[in-house]
Amino acid sequence: MAMSSVEDLYRLPCGRDANTLWDHVVAGLLDAHEQSCLHCRAAESGFRALAEATSALARLDATPPPRLTARIMRAVRAEARLGAELPVTSTGLGPIRITAQAAAVVLRFAADQCNGVVARSCAITPAENGYDIRLTIAVRYGTAAPAAAEHVRRLVRAAGRDLIGFAVNHVDVDVTDLLEQQP
Amino acid sequence: MTAGRTTIAPTVVEKIAALAAAGTPGVLRLEPGAGALATALRHRLQAHLPGTGLDGAPPAAGVRATVAGDQAAIEVALTVELGQPVAAVAARAQRSIARAVTELTGLAPASIAVTVVDVAPLQERQAREGPG
């Protein structure tokens, strides 16, 4: 699955790399995008607090816990995603929401189950009766694209209902790439 | 009944809710935001650095609770195991939090908002949180 690559783990929803942003925050040098982008700013405010805490750690002349960086990155990714929350349902106890990013992981995973298909991007927008999904996929050479797209549509709709718990309205599938070899 | 008053701090509710949520089948872990993680780090530093100005116990990462009267409002951010039904797992976490908070604090859970911020395969937990 494309999502599990190391680069993607540290990528903000706007496409920026969180490690680079971290360096810029620590150095006090934010570029124009970082100063205006909502995702970058959300991550930055968290980073700033963390930078203070970790610089205090550094002053102690102690080795930071080995998994600290991983925890920080996870926290920042969680933070950066707080902006886009999609209502799923409401129980008697309170609302249940899922971030667009987490929902996209589930829907791309579902699309990947189709033989010959590799899911790429997944955009989710609220519609009157649930959510509209727009998915881009790559197909392996030899796979008939229209049939694959139809299969993907069914898989994504079922995953929305069964694995997330929300109704899927339209599923637009854009075939944007052809894979010539088995990866 | 003896005269006197019992109060429950939000941190206590947060820790109970965090344990209940993390123990729910299908929940991989709770997700602290960057702000919560920074606060937790500062609390850990407090032991070494005098004058950091923080009182009380560190908050439970990934959970925020407010207490008003005999009611508690709770917000939880968590990661669900890939392949598990998200809404069902989140609803199960709500019930388990409600049960634990009611039983252990006597507060009524007025609202338990659950946000699923990530969905990850089970082996990711072992890879990331294993020894090292």
Boltz contact constraints between the chains, C-beta under 6 A:
constraints:
  - contact:
      token1: [A, 46]
      token2: [B, 34]
      max_distance: 6.0
  - contact:
      token1: [A, 46]
      token2: [B, 35]
      max_distance: 6.0
  - contact:
      token1: [A, 49]
      token2: [B, 35]
      max_distance: 6.0
  - contact:
      token1: [A, 49]
      token2: [B, 38]
      max_distance: 6.0
  - contact:
      token1: [A, 50]
      token2: [B, 34]
      max_distance: 6.0
  - contact:
      token1: [A, 50]
      token2: [B, 38]
      max_distance: 6.0
  - contact:
      token1: [A, 53]
      token2: [B, 38]
      max_distance: 6.0
  - contact:
      token1: [A, 53]
      token2: [B, 41]
      max_distance: 6.0
  - contact:
      token1: [A, 53]
      token2: [B, 42]
      max_distance: 6.0
  - contact:
      token1: [A, 56]
      token2: [B, 45]
      max_distance: 6.0
  - contact:
      token1: [A, 60]
      token2: [B, 48]
      max_distance: 6.0
  - contact:
      token1: [A, 75]
      token2: [B, 32]
      max_distance: 6.0
  - contact:
      token1: [A, 75]
      token2: [B, 34]
      max_distance: 6.0
  - contact:
      token1: [A, 75]
      token2: [B, 37]
      max_distance: 6.0
  - contact:
      token1: [A, 76]
      token2: [B, 34]
      max_distance: 6.0
  - contact:
      token1: [A, 78]
      token2: [B, 31]
      max_distance: 6.0
  - contact:
      token1: [A, 78]
      token2: [B, 33]
      max_distance: 6.0
  - contact:
      token1: [A, 78]
      token2: [B, 117]
      max_distance: 6.0
  - contact:
      token1: [A, 79]
      token2: [B, 33]
      max_distance: 6.0
  - contact:
      token1: [A, 79]
      token2: [B, 34]
      max_distance: 6.0
  - contact:
      token1: [A, 81]
      token2: [B, 117]
      max_distance: 6.0
  - contact:
      token1: [A, 85]
      token2: [B, 115]
      max_distance: 6.0
  - contact:
      token1: [A, 88]
      token2: [B, 87]
      max_distance: 6.0
  - contact:
      token1: [A, 89]
      token2: [B, 87]
      max_distance: 6.0
  - contact:
      token1: [A, 91]
      token2: [B, 91]
      max_distance: 6.0
  - contact:
      token1: [A, 91]
      token2: [B, 94]
      max_distance: 6.0
  - contact:
      token1: [A, 93]
      token2: [B, 94]
      max_distance: 6.0
  - contact:
      token1: [A, 93]
      token2: [B, 98]
      max_distance: 6.0
  - contact:
      token1: [A, 93]
      token2: [B, 112]
      max_distance: 6.0
  - contact:
      token1: [A, 94]
      token2: [B, 111]
      max_distance: 6.0
  - contact:
      token1: [A, 94]
      token2: [B, 112]
      max_distance: 6.0
  - contact:
      token1: [A, 94]
      token2: [B, 113]
      max_distance: 6.0
  - contact:
      token1: [A, 95]
      token2: [B, 113]
      max_distance: 6.0
  - contact:
      token1: [A, 96]
      token2: [B, 87]
      max_distance: 6.0
  - contact:
      token1: [A, 96]
      token2: [B, 90]
      max_distance: 6.0
  - contact:
      token1: [A, 96]
      token2: [B, 114]
      max_distance: 6.0
  - contact:
      token1: [A, 97]
      token2: [B, 115]
      max_distance: 6.0
  - contact:
      token1: [A, 98]
      token2: [B, 86]
      max_distance: 6.0
  - contact:
      token1: [A, 98]
      token2: [B, 116]
      max_distance: 6.0
  - contact:
      token1: [A, 99]
      token2: [B, 117]
      max_distance: 6.0
  - contact:
      token1: [A, 102]
      token2: [B, 116]
      max_distance: 6.0
  - contact:
      token1: [A, 102]
      token2: [B, 117]
      max_distance: 6.0
  - contact:
      token1: [A, 102]
      token2: [B, 118]
      max_distance: 6.0
  - contact:
      token1: [A, 102]
      token2: [B, 119]
      max_distance: 6.0
  - contact:
      token1: [A, 105]
      token2: [B, 119]
      max_distance: 6.0
  - contact:
      token1: [A, 106]
      token2: [B, 119]
      max_distance: 6.0
  - contact:
      token1: [A, 163]
      token2: [B, 85]
      max_distance: 6.0
  - contact:
      token1: [A, 164]
      token2: [B, 86]
      max_distance: 6.0
  - contact:
      token1: [A, 165]
      token2: [B, 86]
      max_distance: 6.0
  - contact:
      token1: [A, 165]
      token2: [B, 87]
      max_distance: 6.0
